[in-house]
Amino acid sequence: MFLSKVLFLILRTIIVAVLSKADIPPPPAPEPIEVTELPLPPVASAIEGSCTPEVDPLRTGCILRHGGLVQVGSFLPDGNHVIARINYTGAPATPDPASIYAGDQIVLIKADGTKFSNGSPFKCLTCGVPQDNARGRAEALDYPQAFRDGRRILAGTNIIDCGEFDLMSDGCGPGSTYIYPIRWNTAVDGSGQGGSLRELRLHPDNLHIGFNSFVTLAGKFGQFAYTGLPMAPRYDLTDVNILFDNNTRNQPLLVDGDELRINLEAITVGELRGFSGSGREVTYIGYPRESSNIDVFAADLTTGTVRRLTSHPEYCDPVDISADDEWIAIMDTRGSDRQMFMAVSTTAVSSTRNNGQRRFFQPYLLDRYGDRGDYYGQRINAAGDGSPGSINDPQWNGMADPRFSLDTTRLVYGQALTVAPACGGINPLPCPNSTEPGGRTERVVVAHFTSRQPISVRAVETLSDTIPWATPYEPGYVPSQILSVPGGVYTLYGAANGSARVTIIENEDATVVDSVSVAYDRYSDDGLTFLDGTENVTVRNPTVTLNEVDWYSDLKTSPDGFRLSIDVLTNIFDANGTLSTTLCLSYTRRNLGWRRRFRSLLEGRMRKLGLDAEYANPEKSRRGISCDFSVSAHHAALSPPSTSTSTGQSPARVPVASPIASVGCQPTPAGWFSALDLELLHHYTTSTCFTFSTEPMTRNCMRVNVPRIGFSHQYVLKAILSIAALHLARIKPQRRDVLLEQAMIHHNASSSLALPVLNNINSEDSVPMFFFSMLTTYISFAGPKESDNLLVISNGDMPEWLFLCRGMSSVIDAASEGMRSMFFIGVVFESGRKLDNIWYTNPPPDHEGLKELEGLITFYVKDPEKRDELTLAIDQLRRSFGIFYGSNYTDDQRMKSAFMWLLKVRNSFVNLLKERDNEALCVLAFFCVLLQRLDYHWWIEGWGVHLVARIYSVLDDGYRLWIRWPIEEIGWAP
């Protein structure tokens, strides 16, 4: 639970870059955004009558300099008006008509540069509403949101209703406006004022709302989220559901004897934040996945499927999803480094996002899939120069919820300037001067997504009153504790290696956890970075909202540890102690570190064997996976691990100090099987192993012998578990997220464990390495299809699976006699040897498409060396086509014939692809036809279309005509 945030960020970047969801596209390119400011009423003092005609010529009211803008709400459905909650001041005494512009009110602001009929860009909706039209209304008008009918607004626990009139019309005035309260009955007999509702959110079906309600459990502050159906005219809530179910599925921590496990499938709605644009999902702050990391999740209201939307270690809270569900807007402290050092109490972490009234939020835009890899969104207001008052002035911080217009072309949000006591006085930070009119300290900002076309808003399906995974609320219901882990000593096993001994101490009443201590023993969730050492966190609650935290660890801290005190209602950070961490890291962005180390080790081994020359003697390299390395194309030295202590510079890459114990760079991990690992191994031996071949002997080898090898060579076993997780994720889509995460973890662990073996490989390691390379190939194909992946070139380099396969043949040659003596692998090699002999000796039949391509290359390519390289690649492809379309070959032989071309093309041809050579890409496009014909293999599915589409996108227009045949054969339409 207390793993370091920065460690998580670095590892997640590596893991997701290597293997992410196969159906998730790459992150979007940054889009142009124009940020403008909306007008607000003029500023006046709090003295009655200070809003004079000279200050306010239109007589539509003045606001306070500080606190004048309370909140920014949503757009009206037309996208031309923004709702805001403002604090009027300085109004004249009655009976002056302008006396109604006083206090906390809801207004409309013109967002299109026009004015209302009174000549003002503002219109107050609640000013002057008769008392008879607002009987029983609640005073608070927070989080104002428009209904899609354009005639009603949800504000606080009220509904503002203009009846038959549109809110922006002249017909919607004080006399025609009604303010209805919302009541939630919590008493069995229906008596009393009802339950307390906070932060209400309107469901897009305009019939349901979501809300939160505070509870006190064992002297601690907490809350639950609910949905309900308001019924006019008084709007009593009916059919209320608590978005919580205290069953095993939704427990974030599971106890099995003395073992503690983290349940990634749990639905843990800590605070409801809203709904998706389609209304199918609820968004919420969820139970932290790691290190008290506060993030936003989405859960399907019908199936309960959970999606994690944010994962950056900084704090995220306000969120909005566009009407078409394609975009997410968040307010986040990412980039501020405000919380990068913390891994303690969730309540403390959530509160340190602020300094009193100062928030450190900035707006970010994410696509529908959220944070992933090294993608952490696009900062919406990044284009300014950072000067005082500019759109990205760091002293102007985001306020509450950002809101999309229904057509998705604009986003509105509020900003507040840093003011005392967050600056000035005893605070060393000087207070900035406001550049806004009248020196006001709040402003309304609109971001225009200038390259977008407005979308048509679809009707929203009505949400069912019954949510299958929620708990129906009955008046009088008293919620139970959410966390049900009793005190004791537990073992938490790393997903990849090692364990953590967790000691939980409860209070005297056994109702809440007082302290948690952890002792790490080579603990690793990814197989790349390992934890050793201890840490201890104790939390006390002198009052319901006050948290006092003591945090000790074996880091370089002050003798009395690190102490923190914070109240969740005031957010004043009071701490002492020192934290410093040295991280030992040896990988870089996109996980290129271990790949380069992998290649370096292989190249060093190749040189030792004297096998550097590419195809020096083809007759000696005829094997089922015949290939070799080109040393000059890759780094030949292994860089030593680096040591650094630094602070983060950007949300995308944050190598900052963090509270972990110690990090080992080159450990020798030992394995551990969780229940999920056992399930994956079972799935592999009963299902996955049969999907790679139709030949009985090969199937038996993959089912029996390969797992047996894995038990004594963990890098093979981890690769087995990874491919099994990928396969099971396709069969069990409801568990896709958890299974894909396991696939990533095991793949990284497998690769890491293989590195030291390759450094000193011997004949005993040849067979395990052969199957490791085979499984790595399957994993690479079954994993992501990144836009820059041309199969033999990925991100400007040869992908690790191909590099591994092409190099492993040389390793196999060095131990070929011993390998052939093993019956089970001899069968595999004999099959490959026979096909390899056919490939070399049988003259390939003519192929009209390839013949035409060869003619074009012969005519247009003038460089003789390049022309020979291309025609050789075509000849090799013609041989693969001959076997693939031959009538006397099995399905296995056809598949192998396709991969033989990938393994036999020379490195000089691969280099042409690396340079995005048009003619070489055309040759590769013809290979896509073979891939498309192999689409029935689950791990190859989609590669033919993906690859030809990518090639088409990078070819010059003239060359696109060269690949008409493969495009038509595949059936893809540009």
N, C-alpha and C positions, 0 to 999 in steps of 0.2 A: 504493500500500500504506500510505502514511503520511498519508492524508487525515484531517483533524481529526474527532475523535469528536463534539464538540458540533455541528459543522457537519452531520455525518451525521444526528444526532438531529433537528435542526430541519428539515432537508430531507426526511427520511423522513416526518416528521409531515405536512408539506405534501403530498408526493407521494401517500402512501397515502390521505390524506383526500380527494384529488381523484379518484383512480382506483384502486380496490383490486379484488381478485378479485370477479367478479360473483356467485360462489356463496358468498361468505363473508358471514355475517350481521353486523350491527353488534355492537359489544362488549356483553356482558351488563351489566345493572345490578348494582351492589354488593348482595351478599346478607348477611343477618344471620349473624354468627359469634360464638359464645360460646366463650371460651378458659378452660380450667381446667388445674390442675396435678395430676399424679399423685404418689402418695407414693413415697418412696425410703427405704431402710434408714437407721437412725440413724447419726450421725457418731461416730467414735472416732479415737484417735491411732494411730500406727504401732507402738506398743509392744504386745508380745504380752500378751494377756489384758485389754487396755484395754476391749474390748467386753464389759462385765460385765452380769450380769442386771439391774442397775439401769438401765443404758443400753439394753439390749436384752432386755426381759422375755420376749419370745417365743422368744428364742434362735435367731433366723434370720439373724444376722450384722449387722455394721456396715460402713460404707464410709468412705473417706478424706474429709476436709473438702474438699480440692482434688484432683481427679482421681478422685473416687469413682464418678462416672458417666462412663464412657468413651465410649459411643455408645448412641444410641437406634435400635432396629431397627424391624421392621414389626409390624403387628397379626397375631395369629393369624387364621385364616379366620373365626372366630366374631365377631370385632370387639370382644370383651370382654377381651382380653389383649394386652399389648404386650411385645415382646421388648426386653431391654436388656443391654448389656455393662457390668458394674460391676467395681470394684476393691475387694474385701473387705479389711478390715484389723482388727487388734486381736483376732483369734481366740484362744481359750485353747489351751493345748497339748493334744496327744493324751494320753489317750484320751477327752477331753471330746467328746461328740457334736457340739458347736458348733465343733469345730476344723476341720471341713470348709469352713467359710465363710471362706476365705482366698484372696487373689490374684485374678487375672483370671478372671471367670466369666460365664456366660450365665444370666439370670434371666427369669422372667415376672412382669409387674406387672398386677394387676387394674385394668381400665379402667372397670369398671361400678360401683365402690363396694363390691363384695362382697369376701369373703376366702376363702382356701383353707381346707382342712379343719383346718390347724394354727392357724387364727385369724389368720394373717398375710396381708397383701395381696401378698406376694412369695413366689416359689418359685424356688429355684436348680435349674437343670437339669443343670449340669455339676459341681456340688459333690459330692465323694465318689465319683465314678465310678471303679470299680476300674481298676487299671492294665491288666489283661488286656482290658478293654472299650475301651481307647483306645490301643492299640499303634500307634506311628508317627504319632500325631496331631501337627498343627502347634500351636505355642504360641498364635499370634495367633488371635483370635476376632472379627475386625472385620467390620462391615457384616452383622450377623445378619438373616436373612430367612427367613420361614416358607414351607415348601411348602404347597400348597393342600390336602394330605391331613391337615394338622393334626398330623402325627406326626414331622415332620423339620424341621430348621433347617439352612440353609447359614450357616456362620460362619467367616470367613477361608477357609482351604483345607481345611476340615473339614465333614463332614455329621454333625450330631447326630441320632441315630435312636432313637426309643422303640419300634420294632417295631410290635406290635399295639395299643399304647396311645396314646391322645391325649396330647399334651404336658402339658395342664393337669390330667390325671386323676391320682388317687392311684396308679394302676398304673404311671405313669411315674416311677420312682425311680432311684437310683444303680445298682441291680443290673440293671435292664432297659434302661438307657441305654447306647448305643454311640456312640463318636466315631470316624468313619472318615476317614482322610486322602484328599485328592485329589492325584493325580500326573499331571503332563503330561510325557510322554516327548519329549525334544528330542535324544536321541542316536541315531545311526543304528543302533547295536547294542543299543539299549534299556537301556544301563547308566546308572549314576549316579542322583542324587536327582531328576532331572527339572528342568524349567524353572521359573523364578520366576513365580508368579501373584500379582497384586495387584488389590484392589477387585473382587471377584467379584460378579456380579449374576445372579440366578436368572431364567430365562425362565419365563413363566407356564404353559408346558406341563409344567413340573416335570421335564423330561428334558434340557434344555440349559442351559448357563451361558455368560455372557460374562465376559471378564476382560481385564486389561491386563498388559503385560510391558514393563519398561524395557529400552532398548537404548542403547548408546553408539555414535554415528556421528560420525566425524571429531572426536572429543574433546568432543562435545556430548551433552547429556542428551536422550533422546527415549523414545518408547514406541509400541507398536502395540497394537491391540485385536483380540481373538479371540473366537470362539464354539466350543464343543465339547460332546461328549456324555459325561457321566460314567457309567461302567459299574461296578455293584456286583459283589463286596463291597468291593474296595479303591478303587473309583472311579478307574480309569485313564481319562483323557480320550481319546476317539477322535473321528475325523471333525472335526478342528480346522480352522477357517477363519480366515485373517488378514483382517480387515475393511479390506483395502487391495488395490488393483490398480494397479501402476505403468504404466498406459497413458495415452494422451492424454486420454481422457475424465475421468480422475480427477486430472489435474494441475491444481492451483489456479491456476497461472500458465502461460500458453502463450506460446511464442516462435515468431514467424513472420518469419524474416529479422531485421530490426532492430526489429520491432514486438513489444511486450509486451501481452498481453491477459489479463484476469481471467476465469477460467472459473467461472461461477456454478453450473454443473451438476455440478461435481466432487464426488465423495464422499470426504471427507477426515476420517476418524475419528481425531481426535487422542487422545481418551480416552473409552472407553466408559463411559456413565453408567447404562445399563439398557435396559429394553424397554417398549414401550407395553403397556397393559392387555390388549389382544387378542393381543399377541405378534407382530403383523405388522411392527412397526417397531423398529429399534434407535435409542436416543438416545445422543448423543455430543457432546463438545466438538469443534467443527469448525474448519477453517482459517479465520482471520478474514476476513470479507467486506470490512472496512474498518478501518484504523487500529489494528491489533492488538486489535480488539474481540472479546473472548472471549464466545462465545454457544453456545447449545444448539441442535442440529439433530436431525432424525429422518430416517432413511432406510428405505424399504421393503425388507425383507429379500429380497423376490423381484424386484421391478422395479427397485430402486435409486433410485426417485423420492425426492428430497430436499425436506424441509420445514424452513424456518427457524422455530424456536419462539420465540427471544428475539432482540432487537436493541438493547436499551438499552445505551448506552456503558459502564455499569458492569459489573462482573464477575458472571457467573452460572455455577454449577457443579452443585451438587446439584439433582436433578430427579426427580420421580415423576409418572407418568401414571395416572389412575384406571382401574379395571377396565373401564369402559365407553368408555374413550378420550375422554371428554368434557371432562376437566379436567386441568390441569397444575399441579403445585405445585413451586415453585423456592425455593432460597435464593440471594439476590442482594444485592450491595452497593448497588443503586439507592437513591438518596435519601441516601447517605452522602457523596457527592461525592469518594469516595476515589480514583477513577481518571479523573475527567472531564478532567484535563489531559494525559493520556498518549496518545502515538501513536508508540510506539517499538518495542522488541523484544517479541514475543509472550510469551516466557518471563518477561521482566521484568514485563510487565503482569499476567500470571497470578499472579505471586508477590506483588505489592504489594497484593493483596486482603486480606492478613493483615498484622498487626504481630506477628511471632513467633507465639505461640499464640493471640493475639486475632484472631478473625475479625470481619468487619463485616457478616456476613450477616443479613438479615431475611427472613421467609417471605412469599411472594406467591402469589396464586391467579390463574391465567390460564385462559381457556376453551381449547378444543382447538386453536384457530387461532393462539394465541400473541399476541405483541406486534404491534400494527398501528396506523397512524395515531397518535393521541395516547393510545391505550390501552396502558398498561403494567401491567395487572393490578390486583388489589385486595390491599392489604397485609392479611395475615391477622390480625395482632395490633395493628391500628391503634386499637382502641377504648379503650386505657388512657389514663391521665392523665400518663404520662411520669415519675411519681414513682419514687423508689428502690424496686426490687422489683416494680413494676407490670409488666403483660404487655408493655408497649412501652417499658420502661426502656431507653434507648439503650446502657447499659452491659452489658445482657444480649444477647449475640449468638448467632445461630443456629449450631448445630453441623453435623453431616453430614446425610445424606439425610432429607428429610421423607417420610412414608409415609401413603398413603390407607388407610382400611379398605376391605375388598373391596366393601362396600355403598355406598361413596363419601360417607357421611354424616359421617365424621370424618377428621382428619389428625393424626398425632403427629410431634413433632420435639423436639430437645433444644436447650437454651440454656446458655451458659457466661458467667460474669461476668468482666469485665476484672480481671486480676490482674497482679502484677509479673512481668517487667520492662516490660510494656506500660503500666504506671502506677507511680507512686511512685519513690523514689530519685532518680536524676538525671533521670528523666522528669518534665516539668512537670505531667503529668496526675495528679491525686491518685487513689489507689485507692479505689473505693467500698466501703462496708460491705455485706456480704450480709445480707439479711433472711430468708434461708431457715433452716430448723431446723438448729441446730448450726453456722450460718455457712457451710454448704456453698456451693460456687461453681458447681454444675451443677443443672439441673432438667429434668424431663420435662413437656412441655406438650401438651395435646390441644385441637385446634380442632374445635368442633361446628358443622356447617352446619345450623342449626336449621330452615330452611325446606325441607329436602330430604326426600324419601321414599327409603327404602332400595331399592336396585336388586337384581334377581335376577342372580346371577353365572352367566354362560354358560360352557359348556365351551370350552376354548381348543384351536384346531387345532394339531396337532403340527408344530413347525418342521421343515422339510426339513434333512437333514444337508448338503445342497449349497446354497450361497448363490451364485447365478449371477454376481454382480459381485465376489465376494471371491476370495482366493487360497487354494486348499487348502494346508494346512500339511503339510510332510514333515519328519520329524526331520532335523536338520542344516541346515535352511534358514537362510541368513543374509540378513536384510532389506537392501534397498538404500536409497539416499537417497530420501526422499520428494520433496524439492524439486529439480528438475532444470533450473534456469536458470543457464547458465554466465555467467561474468563478461563484461562488455561494456557497451556503451552502447545503450540501447533507447529507443523512443518509445512511451509509453502515451497513447492518445487518449482524451479525455473522451467519455462517452457522448453528451453534448449539444454540446460545444464544446471547442476548444483541445486542448492536449496537455501531457504532462509528459515531460521528458527524464530518463531513469532510468539512473544509472551504478552498476553492480554490480561490486564488487571481491571476488574470491575469496581464500582463503588460498593459501599456496604450493603445497599439494597439490591445489588445485582441487577440494576435497571439501566445502567449506562457505563460505557468504558471510560475509565479514568486515564489509563496510560497504555502505551504499546511500545515494546522494545523489540528490536530485530537484530539478529546476528546472521550475517551473510556468509555463506561458504561457497565460493566460486559460483555465485548465483548469476544466471544469464537467461534472458528471454529470447535472445536472438542468435546465440552462439558466436558472437563477435566480441562482445564486451562483457566483463565479468566483475562481480562485486564481492568484496571481502570486507569484514569489519562489523561495527555495531553502531546503532543509533537508538535513541529513546526519546519519546515525546509524551509529555504529561499535560493534560488539559483540565483546568478548573473553571467552574462557573459560579463566581460569587453572586451574580444575579442572573436572571434568565437570559439576558442579551450579552453580558460581559464574559469574554473568554480570556483566560490567562494561560499562556502556553510556555512551557519550558522544553527546550529542545537540546539534547546532548548527543554527541556522536564522537567517533574517534578521528574526526577531521582536525585540522589546525584551528581550534577554537580558543576563546578565552577560558580561563580555568573554571569559571562558573557557568560555562555553556552559553546558550543563546536564549534570551527570555523576551517574550512578547506579550503585550496586553492590548486588547482591542475590543471595543463594543460595536456590535453589528449595526446599531442604530446611529452611531456617531462617526464611525470609521476613522478614528484618530489613532494613528500607528505609534505605539510606545514600545520601544525595544532597546535592548542592550546586548552586548556580546559581539563577537567577530566570527565570521565564517569565511574560509578560503579553501579552495579546492584545486588540485592539480589533476588534470585529465590527461591520460595517456591514450592517444588516438592514432590510428594508422589507416584511416580510410577517408575518402573524399566524397564529394557530391556525386550522386548517382551510383555509389558503390564501386567506383572505378578502382579504389585502392586494392581491394582483394583480387579484382580481376587482373590488375597489372602484376601483382605479386604472383598470382597463379601462373601467368604467362612467363614471368621471369624465371620461376622455378623450372617450368617445363623447358624453356630455352636452354637454361644451364644444363639440365639433364641431357638435352639433345646434343649439346656440344661435347659432353663427356662421352657420349656414345659414338661421336663422329658421324652424326646423321643429319647435319644441317642442310645438306644440298637438297634442293627441291627436285624430286623425280630424277635423281642422278642415275638410277637404274630401275626403270619402271618394272622390269621383269621380277625384281625382288620385292616389289611392294604390292603385289596383287593379292589383296585380301578384302574381305567384305567391307572394311572401312578404311581402305588404303588412303593415306594422306601424309602430310609432313608439314614442317614449320618453315617459315621464312624469317630468320632471326633479325634481319635488318629492318623489318617492318615494325618491330616492337621493342620496348625497353628491355635491356638485358641485365639490369641490376635491381636488386630489391632495396627500396628506400627504407631506412631505419624508421621506427615509430617516432612520432613527434610528441613533445610535451608542451602544453600551453595553459596559461591562465589568462582569460580574457573576458570581456563583456560583449554581449551581442550587438551587432551593428544593424541588422535588418531582420524583419520577420521571417525571411526565407532561410537564413543560415545563422544560427545563434549559438556559437561556441562559447558559452558563458560559464562562469563558476557556478557550481551547484553542490548541494549537500549530499554527496555520496561518500562511501567509506574509502575504498581504493579500487582502482581499475587496472586490471591486468591486461597487457597487450597481447601476449602470446601464451595463453594457458593451454593446458591439455585437459579438455573437458571430459567429464564422465557422464554417462547417460542416465536418464530416468524416464520411466514410462508412466504417463498419466492415463486415466481412463479413456480419454480421447485418443491418445496414441495407440492404445490397444484396439480401439474401434477402427482406427485407420489401418493398422496392420491386418486386422481381420478383413477389412474391406479390400485391401490389396490382394490378399491370398485367395479371396472368394470371388473377386470381380475384376479389379483393375488389371491384374496380371494377365488376364485372358484377352485384353483389348489390344495388345501389341502385335499379336501374331495369330495366324490360323494353323500353323504347323504344330502338331501335338508335342514333339520333343522340345521345341522352343518354349511353348507354353509351360510345360513342366519345369523347364529350367528357370523361367521367370517366377514360377509359383513356389518352387521348393528350394532350388539352389541359391537363387539371389538373396532371399531373406536369410538363409543360413549363413551366407557370406556376410550379410549385414550384422549378424549377431557378434561377429568378431572384428568387423570394420565399421565403425559407427557412421562414417561419412556415407557409406552405402545405405545403411539403415535409415538415416535421416532423409536421404533422397527418396527412398521408398515411401516414407511417411508423407513427404511433400507431394509426390505425384498422386498418392492415394487421396490426400485432402483435396487436390484440384479436381479429381474425378468425382469424389463424393459431393463436392460443391455443385456440380452440374446436376446431380441426381436429387439433391436436397436443397432446392433454392431457398427455402425458409431458413436454412442454416449457413447460407453462403458467406456472410461476413466473417463468422467465426472460423469457418473452414479455410477460407482464403488467407486469413491471418495466420493460421497454423501452417499453411503451405509456405508462406513467406518465411516464417521462423525456421522451419525445418530445412528449407533450401539454403538459407544463409548459414545455418549451423553446419550443414553438409559441406558446403564450399570451404568454410573456415577450417573444418577438421581435415580436409583433404590437403591443405597447403603444406603442412610439415611432412606429410608422407611423400609428396612429390619432390621435396627437397632431397630426399635420400631414397629414391624408389629402388626396389629390388625385384627379383623374379616373383617373390611371394605376393607382392603388391600389384602385379600386372593384371591379374584377373579381377580383383576388386576395382581397380582403376578403370578397367574396360567397362564394367557394368555401371560404375559411377558416371562415366562419360555418356553412356547410353541413356541412363535415367535423367541426366542433366539435359540431354537433348529433348526428351519428352516434356520435361518441366518447362523448358524455354518455349516450346511450341504451344503448350497448353496455357501458358501465362499470358501476359499482356501483349497487345499488338500496338506498340507505340508508333506514332506517325512517322518517326524517323527511322523505323526499323525496316530495312530492305532484305532481311533474312540473312544474307551473307555480310551485310554491313549494318551496324546498329550504332547510332550516335557517333558516326564518323570512324568507327573501328570495327574489326572483326568481332562478332559476338562470342562470348566465352564458350558456348556449346560447340561452335564450329571450330574455334581455335583448339579446344580440348580434343575433339575427335580427330582433327587433322594431325595433331601431335601425338596422340596415343598410339597410332599405328607404328610409330618408330619405337615407342616403349615396348609394344607387343612384339615387334620384330626381335628385340633383344632377348626375349624369353619365349619365343614362339614354340620351341620344342617342348618345354615344360607345360605350356598351356595346351598344346594339342594332345598331350598325354592324358589330360582330364577328360573323361568321356563326355560329361554334360556340356562342357564348353567346346569340345572338339566337334560336336554336332553343329553348334552354331557357326563355328569357323568353317566347317566343311561346306555348309550351305552357302556361306558368303564366298568361299573360294571358287566354287563351281560357277556361281553367277558372275563373279569377277572375270573368270576365264572366258565365259560367253561374251561378256561386255567387250573384252579386248579382241577376241579372235573372230567373232561373227561380223561379217561386213554389214553395216547398218543399211536398211532399206531407204529409198528416196522418200523425202517428205516435202510436199509441195510448199508448205508454209516456210519451212526452214530453208528450202532451196531459194525461194524468193528473197528471204532476208539475207542469205549469203551473197546473192547477186547484188543487192543494194550496197552491202558493205564492200564488196570487191570493187564496185564502181566508184563509190563516194569516198572511201577511206584511202588517203594517199600515202600515209605513213606505213611502210611495209611491215615493221615490227608490230604495230598495233593491228594491222589487217590480219597478220598471221595469228595473233593472239585471239582475235574475235572469231576467225574461221575455225581455229582449233576448238574453242568453246562450243561453237555450233556443231562441229563434228562429234564432240563428246555428248552433246545434248541429243543429237540424232541417234546415237547408240542407245541412250536411255529411252527415247521414244520407241525405238525398235523393239526393245524388250517389253516396254509398258503396253504397247498395242499388239504384241505378238499373241498368237492363239494358244501357245503351248506353255504358258507360264502361270504360276499361281498368283494369288493376290499378294502374298508376302514378297514374292520376287518382283512384282510390279512396283510395290512400295520401295523396296531396296534399290531398284534401278533408278528411281527418281532421286533418292538420296545419294546414290553413287555420283551423280553429276555434281551435286553440291560439294562432295568431298574431293573430286578429281580435278575440278577447274583449278587452274594454276593461280598462284598468288598475284601474278602480274595482271590477270583478269580481275581478281578481287580489288586490286588497286585502282583499276579503271572505274569500278563501281564506286569505290570510295571517293573518287573525284567527280562522281555524278556524270560520267561520260555517257552521252546520249546513245551511241551505238551499243555499248555494253548493257545499258538499261534495256534496250530493245531485245537483246538476247535473253536477258533475265525474264522479260515479259513472256516469252514463249515457254519458259519453265513453269510459269504460273498455271498453265493448262494442266500439267501433271498434278500440281497441288490441288487444283479444283477437282480433279478426278478422284483424289484421295480424301475428299471432304467427308466421307462416311466414317473416317477415324476421328473420334471425338477430340483428340489432341491436335489434329491438323485442321479441323473445321474452321472455315472462314479465311484461311491464309491465302488461298488463290485470289479471292476478290480483294482482300486487303492489299496484297502486294501489287496487283495490276493497277488498282486505283491509285496507289502511292506513286508508281512509276509514271502513270499517265499525268499525274499532277506536276511532276518535275520535268517532263520532256518538253522540248520546244515544239511548237505547233507542227512544223514539218515532219518531225519524227513520230508524231502521234499516228500518222498514216501508216507508218511501218508496222505498227502493232495491231492493225485492224483484225488480223486473223485470230490472235489469242483473245482479244476482247470479245469477238463474236463467239468463239468456242466456249468461253467461260460464261457468256450470257450477261456480262456486266454492261450497264449503260452509263457513259460518262455524265 
